Amino acid sequence: MFFQKIKLSPNKFSLLFAFFTIILFSFCDAQQSVKLKNGFWRATIDRADGHQIVFNFKTKDSASKKIIYVINGSEHLLVDSVETRADSIFIQMPFFESSFQAKITEGGNLQGNWIKKYGRRIQVLPFNATFNNKERFKITAPPEADISGRWMTEFKKPGNKTSNIVAEFKQQGSYLSGTFLDPTGDYRFLQGVVSGDSLKLSSFDGAHSFLFTAKIDNARQISGGKYYSGATSVEEWSAMKDQNVKVSDGFSEASINKDAGKLNFSFPDSDDSSMVSINDKRFKDKVVIIQILGSWCPNCMDETKFLSDFYNKNQRRGVEMIGLAYERTPDFGSSQKALQPFKKRLDVEYPVLITGVTVSDPQKAEKTLPQLESIAAFPTTIFVDKKGNIRKLESGFSGPATGEHYTEFKKKFNKIVDDLLDE
């Protein structure tokens, strides 16, 4: 084989150079990432039954990287793990082992999947998002009634079981927001519309994926409601307006096994696996608040925001905190991986320990905290006095979406701690 030497004139060389330059830049452009547009989006998570969990988000650039705010009513949840590769986008939610993988289409929209981990089980649902769309639900007619206020709602669960909880709605024209409350917590921030005699509300935060629909019979009665949650769950609901209906106090939902003695536990720290005990010197002669939580739990997220801020402001007064995590798997490594982003985002400075007992274990109280008759709800908060005695238990958490209930909770919480510090 031999190579023949080719002589090119300057003009021919310039043309050949330009030709290869065009090819090279075309190849490079094909390899470059497609940009995710900045602005508002309407997103859907598509269930197999045809119903869609609808939510909105906003994309923007911050410090030379793409960030997202997931919008539910007044809550704008920051998502700062957004990666683009070629024509695909990878979004990791800050909590709950929840993520999106999608292709950026030629029109600039998103088409892909929502992926949610439940321990060893993985759920995948189709996900779509339309750019430049602030609409959540279509409004086809003026509202026939204003349903602002408090409602007693009845939910029919599988097996014909019923539960009564309180709903609070705030309506401004066709715009509707609100939440549902029970003694163990709330359904966080719901956003939707009233169109004619119909209501629609939805929420998505990485764990919760809710859709509520119903018919508004009049300003005092709601019927034919459906509550869609996650991939398959469906419940019926109805409501009657009652401004005087009360939510049971979470302080009455948990009880102490008085024959079991003082708390006496030791579990590995989620940071470095070192053992931490309630009997350690740092907790002696202190008021200790023990938080029973899980990284999978949205109400735990809301409580942790509150507790983290409270701890940073009150530790010097003689207050200590310990988080006890009950994850979806007994494996320490998997639990640690789930807890780290949870702690980082919420700036948790107090120790969070991994119990190694799963949330689904019916004997979780007996195995970890025999001083409690049961662990009925997440979160649950234990107040321990300076002598190491359990003085109060609170089951659940009424978060910022509940308005006045959240304000009332903070007042009670502060009074309990102040009284224990004064002893």
C-alpha positions as CSV (number, residue, x, y, z in Angstrom):
1,M,0.0,0.0,0.0
2,F,1.2,3.5,-0.7
3,F,-0.1,7.0,-0.3
4,Q,0.0,9.4,-3.1
5,K,1.0,12.9,-2.3
6,I,-1.8,15.4,-3.2
7,K,-1.0,19.0,-4.0
8,L,-3.8,21.5,-3.3
9,S,-4.0,25.1,-4.4
10,P,-4.7,27.7,-1.6
11,N,-8.3,28.1,-2.8
12,K,-9.0,24.4,-2.8
13,F,-7.3,24.0,0.6
14,S,-9.5,26.7,2.0
15,L,-12.7,25.1,0.7
16,L,-11.6,21.7,2.0
17,F,-10.8,23.2,5.4
18,A,-14.2,24.9,5.5
19,F,-16.0,21.7,4.6
20,F,-14.3,19.7,7.4
21,T,-14.9,22.6,9.9
22,I,-18.7,22.5,9.1
23,I,-18.7,18.7,9.6
24,L,-16.8,19.0,12.9
25,F,-19.1,21.7,14.3
26,S,-22.2,19.8,13.2
27,F,-20.9,16.7,15.0
28,C,-20.1,18.7,18.2
29,D,-23.6,20.4,18.1
30,A,-25.2,17.0,17.9
31,Q,-23.3,16.0,21.0
32,Q,-24.1,19.1,23.0
33,S,-26.8,19.0,25.6
34,V,-30.3,20.4,24.8
35,K,-31.1,23.2,27.1
36,L,-34.0,23.1,29.6
37,K,-35.9,26.2,29.1
38,N,-36.5,28.7,32.0
39,G,-40.1,29.5,33.0
40,F,-43.3,27.9,34.2
41,W,-44.3,24.3,33.5
42,R,-47.5,22.1,33.9
43,A,-46.5,18.6,34.9
44,T,-48.6,15.4,35.1
45,I,-47.9,12.0,36.6
46,D,-50.1,9.5,34.8
47,R,-51.8,6.7,36.6
48,A,-52.8,3.4,34.9
49,D,-56.5,4.3,35.5
50,G,-56.2,7.4,33.4
51,H,-56.2,9.9,36.2
52,Q,-53.4,12.4,36.4
53,I,-51.6,13.9,39.4
54,V,-51.1,17.5,38.2
55,F,-48.5,20.0,39.6
56,N,-46.6,23.0,38.5
57,F,-42.9,23.9,38.6
58,K,-40.6,26.8,37.6
59,T,-37.1,26.5,36.2
60,K,-34.4,29.1,36.4
61,D,-30.6,29.5,36.5
62,S,-28.9,30.2,39.8
63,A,-25.1,30.3,40.4
64,S,-24.4,28.9,36.9
65,K,-26.7,25.9,37.3
66,K,-30.3,24.9,36.7
67,I,-32.7,24.8,39.6
68,I,-36.4,24.0,39.9
69,Y,-39.1,25.1,42.3
70,V,-42.0,22.7,42.7
71,I,-45.1,24.8,43.3
72,N,-48.0,23.7,45.6
73,G,-50.0,26.7,46.8
74,S,-47.7,28.9,48.9
75,E,-44.9,26.3,49.0
76,H,-42.1,26.5,46.5
77,L,-39.9,23.4,47.1
78,L,-36.3,23.9,45.9
79,V,-34.9,21.1,43.7
80,D,-31.2,21.8,43.0
81,S,-30.1,18.4,41.6
82,V,-30.8,18.9,37.9
83,E,-28.5,17.3,35.3
84,T,-28.8,17.5,31.5
85,R,-27.1,14.9,29.3
86,A,-27.5,15.3,25.5
87,D,-31.4,15.4,25.1
88,S,-32.2,14.0,28.5
89,I,-32.9,15.5,31.9
90,F,-32.3,13.9,35.3
91,I,-34.0,15.5,38.3
92,Q,-33.4,14.2,41.9
93,M,-35.9,15.4,44.4
94,P,-34.3,16.6,47.7
95,F,-36.1,14.0,49.8
96,F,-38.0,10.7,49.7
97,E,-35.8,8.8,47.2
98,S,-37.8,10.3,44.3
99,S,-36.6,11.3,40.9
100,F,-37.5,12.1,37.3
101,Q,-35.8,10.9,34.1
102,A,-37.1,12.5,30.9
103,K,-36.3,13.4,27.3
104,I,-36.4,17.0,26.2
105,T,-38.6,16.8,23.1
106,E,-38.2,18.8,19.9
107,G,-40.8,21.3,21.1
108,G,-38.9,21.8,24.4
109,N,-41.3,19.8,26.6
110,L,-40.5,16.8,28.8
111,Q,-41.5,13.2,28.4
112,G,-40.3,10.4,30.7
113,N,-40.9,8.7,34.1
114,W,-41.2,9.5,37.8
115,I,-39.3,6.9,39.8
116,K,-40.1,6.4,43.4
117,K,-38.2,4.0,45.7
118,Y,-40.0,2.3,48.6
119,G,-37.1,0.4,50.2
120,R,-36.4,-2.5,47.8
121,R,-39.5,-1.8,45.7
122,I,-39.4,0.7,42.9
123,Q,-42.4,2.4,41.4
124,V,-42.3,3.9,37.9
125,L,-45.1,6.1,36.4
126,P,-45.2,8.1,33.2
127,F,-44.3,11.8,33.5
128,N,-44.9,14.7,31.1
129,A,-44.4,18.4,31.4
130,T,-45.5,21.2,29.1
131,F,-43.4,24.4,29.0
132,N,-44.8,27.9,29.3
133,N,-48.0,26.7,31.1
134,K,-49.0,28.0,34.5
135,E,-52.4,26.4,34.4
136,R,-53.0,23.6,36.8
137,F,-56.6,22.7,35.9
138,K,-58.9,24.1,33.3
139,I,-61.6,26.5,34.4
140,T,-64.7,26.1,32.2
141,A,-67.3,28.0,34.2
142,P,-67.5,30.5,37.0
143,P,-67.7,28.9,40.5
144,E,-71.3,28.2,41.7
145,A,-70.3,28.5,45.4
146,D,-67.6,29.7,47.7
147,I,-66.5,26.8,49.8
148,S,-64.0,28.7,52.0
149,G,-64.0,27.5,55.6
150,R,-63.9,24.4,57.7
151,W,-65.5,21.1,56.7
152,M,-66.1,17.7,58.4
153,T,-65.1,15.1,55.8
154,E,-65.8,11.4,55.6
155,F,-63.4,9.1,53.7
156,K,-64.4,5.6,52.7
157,K,-61.5,3.3,52.7
158,P,-61.1,-0.1,51.2
159,G,-63.2,-2.7,53.1
160,N,-65.9,-0.1,53.8
161,K,-64.0,1.5,56.7
162,T,-64.6,5.2,57.2
163,S,-62.6,7.9,58.8
164,N,-63.6,11.5,59.7
165,I,-61.1,14.3,59.4
166,V,-61.3,18.0,59.0
167,A,-60.8,20.0,55.7
168,E,-59.9,23.6,55.5
169,F,-60.4,25.4,52.2
170,K,-59.6,29.0,51.1
171,Q,-61.2,30.1,47.8
172,Q,-60.5,33.3,45.9
173,G,-62.6,33.4,42.8
174,S,-61.9,30.2,41.0
175,Y,-58.6,29.6,42.8
176,L,-58.7,27.0,45.6
177,S,-56.2,26.0,48.2
178,G,-56.3,24.1,51.5
179,T,-55.5,20.9,53.3
180,F,-57.0,18.0,55.2
181,L,-56.1,17.5,58.9
182,D,-56.3,14.6,61.3
183,P,-54.7,14.1,64.8
184,T,-51.5,12.7,63.3
185,G,-50.8,15.4,60.7
186,D,-52.0,17.1,57.5
187,Y,-52.0,16.5,53.7
188,R,-49.7,19.5,53.3
189,F,-50.2,22.1,50.6
190,L,-53.1,21.5,48.1
191,Q,-53.7,23.7,45.1
192,G,-56.5,23.7,42.6
193,V,-59.7,25.3,41.2
194,V,-63.5,25.5,41.5
195,S,-65.0,25.3,38.1
196,G,-68.8,25.5,38.0
197,D,-70.0,22.9,40.6
198,S,-66.7,20.9,40.5
199,L,-63.5,21.1,42.6
200,K,-60.1,19.8,41.8
201,L,-57.1,19.9,44.1
202,S,-53.7,18.3,43.8
203,S,-50.2,18.2,45.4
204,F,-46.8,16.7,44.6
205,D,-43.7,17.0,46.8
206,G,-41.7,13.9,45.9
207,A,-43.6,11.6,48.3
208,H,-47.2,12.8,48.3
209,S,-48.9,12.6,44.9
210,F,-52.5,13.5,45.5
211,L,-55.6,14.4,43.4
212,F,-58.9,15.3,44.9
213,T,-62.1,15.7,42.9
214,A,-65.7,16.3,44.0
215,K,-69.1,17.9,43.2
216,I,-70.1,21.0,45.1
217,D,-73.8,20.6,45.8
218,N,-74.0,24.0,47.5
219,A,-72.0,26.2,49.9
220,R,-72.5,23.7,52.7
221,Q,-72.3,20.3,51.1
222,I,-69.8,18.4,48.9
223,S,-70.5,14.9,47.5
224,G,-69.2,12.3,45.1
225,G,-65.6,13.0,46.0
226,K,-62.6,10.8,44.8
227,Y,-59.2,10.9,46.4
228,Y,-56.4,9.5,44.2
229,S,-53.0,8.8,45.8
230,G,-49.9,7.4,44.3
231,A,-50.1,4.8,41.6
232,T,-53.3,3.0,42.5
233,S,-55.0,4.1,45.7
234,V,-58.6,5.5,45.4
235,E,-60.9,6.5,48.2
236,E,-64.4,8.1,48.2
237,W,-65.1,11.2,50.2
238,S,-67.9,13.7,51.0
239,A,-68.1,16.7,53.3
240,M,-70.4,19.0,55.3
241,K,-69.5,22.5,56.3
242,D,-69.0,22.9,60.0
243,Q,-67.0,26.0,61.2
244,N,-67.0,24.5,64.8
245,V,-65.5,21.1,64.0
246,K,-62.3,20.4,65.9
247,V,-59.2,18.4,65.2
248,S,-58.3,16.0,68.0
249,D,-55.2,17.1,69.9
250,G,-52.1,15.1,68.9
251,F,-50.9,15.1,72.5
252,S,-53.7,12.6,73.3
253,E,-52.9,10.2,70.5
254,A,-49.9,8.4,72.1
255,S,-49.5,6.8,75.5
256,I,-46.7,5.7,77.8
257,N,-46.1,2.3,79.2
258,K,-45.5,3.3,82.8
259,D,-44.1,0.0,83.9
260,A,-41.2,0.1,81.4
261,G,-39.1,2.6,83.3
262,K,-36.9,5.4,81.9
263,L,-35.8,5.5,78.3
264,N,-32.6,3.5,77.7
265,F,-31.6,3.2,74.1
266,S,-28.4,3.2,72.1
267,F,-28.3,3.4,68.2
268,P,-25.7,4.2,65.6
269,D,-25.5,7.8,64.3
270,S,-26.4,8.3,60.7
271,D,-23.3,10.4,60.1
272,D,-20.5,8.1,61.2
273,S,-22.2,5.0,62.7
274,S,-20.8,5.8,66.2
275,M,-23.1,4.7,69.0
276,V,-25.2,7.4,70.7
277,S,-27.1,6.7,73.9
278,I,-29.8,8.7,75.8
279,N,-27.5,8.1,78.8
280,D,-24.5,9.9,77.2
281,K,-23.1,12.9,79.2
282,R,-24.3,15.5,76.7
283,F,-28.0,14.7,77.6
284,K,-27.6,14.6,81.4
285,D,-29.6,17.2,83.2
286,K,-31.0,18.5,79.9
287,V,-34.5,18.8,78.5
288,V,-34.3,16.2,75.7
289,I,-36.7,16.2,72.8
290,I,-36.8,12.9,70.9
291,Q,-38.2,12.9,67.4
292,I,-39.5,9.7,65.9
293,L,-39.2,10.1,62.1
294,G,-38.5,8.6,58.7
295,S,-36.9,10.2,55.7
296,W,-39.8,8.9,53.6
297,C,-42.3,11.0,55.6
298,P,-43.4,14.5,54.4
299,N,-44.9,15.5,57.8
300,C,-41.5,14.5,59.3
301,M,-39.9,16.9,56.8
302,D,-42.1,19.8,58.0
303,E,-41.5,18.9,61.7
304,T,-37.7,18.7,61.1
305,K,-37.7,22.2,59.6
306,F,-39.3,23.4,62.8
307,L,-37.2,21.4,65.2
308,S,-33.9,22.2,63.5
309,D,-34.6,25.9,63.8
310,F,-35.8,25.5,67.4
311,Y,-32.7,23.5,68.3
312,N,-30.3,26.1,66.9
313,K,-32.0,28.8,68.9
314,N,-32.5,27.0,72.2
315,Q,-29.6,24.5,72.6
316,R,-27.7,27.0,74.8
317,R,-30.7,27.1,77.2
318,G,-30.2,23.5,78.0
319,V,-32.3,21.8,75.3
320,E,-31.0,18.7,73.4
321,M,-32.6,16.7,70.6
322,I,-32.3,13.2,69.2
323,G,-33.8,11.9,66.0
324,L,-34.7,8.2,65.8
325,A,-35.2,7.1,62.2
326,Y,-37.4,4.2,61.2
327,E,-36.6,3.6,57.5
328,R,-38.1,1.3,54.9
329,T,-35.2,-1.1,55.1
330,P,-33.2,-2.5,58.1
331,D,-30.0,-2.0,56.1
332,F,-27.8,0.7,57.7
333,G,-26.2,1.8,54.4
334,S,-29.5,2.2,52.6
335,S,-31.0,4.1,55.5
336,Q,-28.0,6.3,55.8
337,K,-28.1,7.1,52.1
338,A,-31.8,8.1,52.4
339,L,-31.2,10.3,55.5
340,Q,-28.2,12.3,54.3
341,P,-30.0,14.6,51.8
342,F,-32.8,15.0,54.3
343,K,-30.5,16.2,57.0
344,K,-28.4,18.3,54.7
345,R,-31.3,20.2,53.2
346,L,-32.9,20.9,56.6
347,D,-29.7,21.8,58.3
348,V,-30.0,19.2,61.1
349,E,-27.4,19.7,63.8
350,Y,-28.7,17.3,66.4
351,P,-27.9,13.5,66.1
352,V,-30.2,11.4,63.9
353,L,-29.8,7.7,64.8
354,I,-30.7,4.7,62.7
355,T,-32.8,2.2,64.7
356,G,-32.4,-0.6,62.2
357,V,-36.1,-1.3,62.6
358,T,-38.5,-0.6,59.7
359,V,-41.5,1.6,59.7
360,S,-43.6,-1.4,58.7
361,D,-42.5,-3.6,61.7
362,P,-45.6,-4.0,64.0
363,Q,-43.2,-4.5,66.9
364,K,-41.1,-1.3,66.3
365,A,-42.0,0.2,69.7
366,E,-41.3,-3.1,71.6
367,K,-37.9,-3.5,69.8
368,T,-36.7,0.1,70.2
369,L,-38.8,2.1,72.8
370,P,-40.6,-0.3,75.1
371,Q,-41.6,2.7,77.2
372,L,-44.2,3.5,74.6
373,E,-47.3,1.4,74.2
374,S,-47.0,1.9,70.4
375,I,-45.7,4.1,67.7
376,A,-49.0,5.1,66.0
377,A,-47.9,7.9,63.8
378,F,-44.9,9.6,62.1
379,P,-43.7,11.9,63.4
380,T,-44.1,11.3,67.1
381,T,-42.3,13.6,69.6
382,I,-41.2,12.6,73.1
383,F,-40.5,15.3,75.8
384,V,-38.0,14.1,78.5
385,D,-37.4,16.2,81.6
386,K,-34.0,16.9,83.2
387,K,-34.3,13.7,85.4
388,G,-34.8,11.5,82.3
389,N,-38.6,11.0,82.7
390,I,-41.0,11.1,79.8
391,R,-43.4,13.9,80.5
392,K,-45.3,14.4,77.2
393,L,-45.9,12.6,73.9
394,E,-47.2,14.2,70.8
395,S,-48.4,12.1,67.8
396,G,-48.2,13.7,64.4
397,F,-47.5,17.2,63.3
398,S,-49.7,20.1,62.0
399,G,-47.4,21.8,59.6
400,P,-47.3,25.3,58.0
401,A,-50.1,24.4,55.5
402,T,-52.6,24.3,58.4
403,G,-52.3,28.0,59.2
404,E,-53.7,28.6,62.7
405,H,-53.2,25.0,63.8
406,Y,-49.5,25.4,63.1
407,T,-49.4,28.6,65.1
408,E,-51.2,26.9,68.0
409,F,-48.9,23.9,67.9
410,K,-45.8,26.2,68.2
411,K,-47.3,27.9,71.2
412,K,-48.0,24.6,73.0
413,F,-44.5,23.3,72.0
414,N,-42.7,26.3,73.4
415,K,-44.7,26.3,76.6
416,I,-43.9,22.6,77.3
417,V,-40.2,23.2,76.8
418,D,-40.2,26.4,78.9
419,D,-42.0,24.7,81.7
420,L,-39.5,21.8,81.7
421,L,-36.6,24.1,81.7
422,D,-38.0,26.1,84.6
423,E,-38.2,22.9,86.8
